[in-house]
Amino acid sequence: MIVIITRWLTITVAILLASHFVPGINVDNNKLSTAVIAAGVLGLINIFIKPVVVLLTLPLSVLTLGLFYFFINAFLLKLVPFFVSGFEVKSFWAAFWGSLIISIVSSLANSFINTHKIEKKKSSDYIDLEKGDDGKWR
C-alpha cells in the first residue's frame, strides 16, 4: 500500500514539474489537490485505457520501433483534463513534452522505491532439491 501511495505522490510531483516547465500545461494556481487528483486519474487511465490503445496500435508501434508509445502517452495525458477541472493541457505538443517529463521523473523516482519481495523460507518439513551444474539433484 505504501508503494502505491509513494508512486502516486511521485506522479503528482512530476505533474507539478511538467506544469512548471511546459508552457501549455496548467494546474489551477499550482494547487496540490488538483495535481493529486490528476495523478490519480492519469493512473486509472494508464491502468484501464492504455493496454487497449497499445494493443490496437501494436503494428504502428512495431513499425516505428516503439517510438509511437510517446504519442500514446501524450494522448492519454491529453485525456486527463476531461475528468479533472483545474488541470489544463492546451495542445498536443504540450502533452507530448509533459508526458516525457512525467515519464522521466516517475521512472527515476521508481528506481529508488524499494518493493518488498517475499522470499520463500526454508522449512524443515520438506526438502527443496535444486539441480546442479553437473545435472545432479542436491
N, C-alpha and C positions, 0 to 999 in steps of 0.2 A: 504494500500500500504506500509506503514511504517513497518507493522508487517512482510510482505513478505521479505522486504529488510533486516530487522533485523535477521530473521531466515536464510536468505541466508548468511549473514556475520557470523552468528553463525556456520553454517556448514563449512564455509571457515576456520574459526579458528580451528574447530575440525579436518579438513583435515590436516592443518599445524601441529597440535599437534600429529596426528597419524603418519605423515611423520617424525616427530622428535623422537618419542618413538618406533615406529615399524621399525625394520631394513629393511624389504622388500618393504616399501612404500617410493617412492621418488618423491618430487616435484622439478622441474628443478630449482636448485640454490635457493630453498625456495622463489620463485617468488610469490608475492601476486596475480598477474594477472592469473597465471596458476591455483592457488588454487581457485580463484573466478570462473573461467570457469569450473573447475572440480566440484565445488559445484553446479553450475547451471545444469550441465549435470547429476550429481547424483540426483538432484531434479526432473529433467524431467524423468529420468529412473524410479524413485520411483513413479511418477505420472502415467506413461503410461504402463510400463512393469511389475512392482511389483504386481499390482492387478491380472493380468493374471497368473503370476507364482504362487502366493499364492492360487488362485482358483484351478489351476491344481495340486498343491501339497497338497491340503487340507487333503486328507486321511493320508498322511505321517505326516503332522503336527499334526493331531489329535492323531495318533499312538505314536508320540514322545512327546506328551503333550506340543506342541508349541516350543520345542527346535529346530526344523528344521528351524524356522524363522531366527535364527542366520546364518545358512548356506545360506539361501536365500539372506540375506543382504550382506554376503561375496561374493556371486556370482554376485550380482548387482554392488558391488564396483569393482569387477574384470573386469566388462564390461566398466567402465569409461575410462581406458587408450586407448581403441579402438577409442574413439572420441576426446580425448584431448592429444595433443602432449606435452611432457614435464612432464606428470604425469605417473608414473610407479608403478605397483603392481607386484612384482616378483613371488609370489607364492600364493596358495590358503590360506595357514595359515596366511600369512601376511595380506591378505584381510580379513580373519576372525577376527584377533586381531584389525586391523584397523577399521573395521565396528563396532566392540564392543566399541572402544574408541569414534568413531564418534557418536554412539547411546547414550552413556552415557553423553558426553559433550552436545549434542544437547537437550537431554531430561532435563538435569539440567538447561540449559540456557532458554529453552522454558517454564520452570516452573516460571521463573521470568518475562517473556514477558507478558505484560498485553494486553489482547484482549478486545476491547470495545464491550460491549453488549448494544444493543439498547433496552431500556425499553419502554413499552407502556405507553404513557401519558394518564392520566385520563382526559377525556374531559366531559364537562357538556352537550354535545349533546346526550349522551347515558348513560344508566345505566348498569354497569358491575356487574352482580349478581354472587355471589360465594356461593357454598353450604357449610354450616357449619357442625360441627361435629354431631349435632343432626338431620341432614337431612333436615333442613330448609334452604331455599334460602334467602340470605340477599343482 
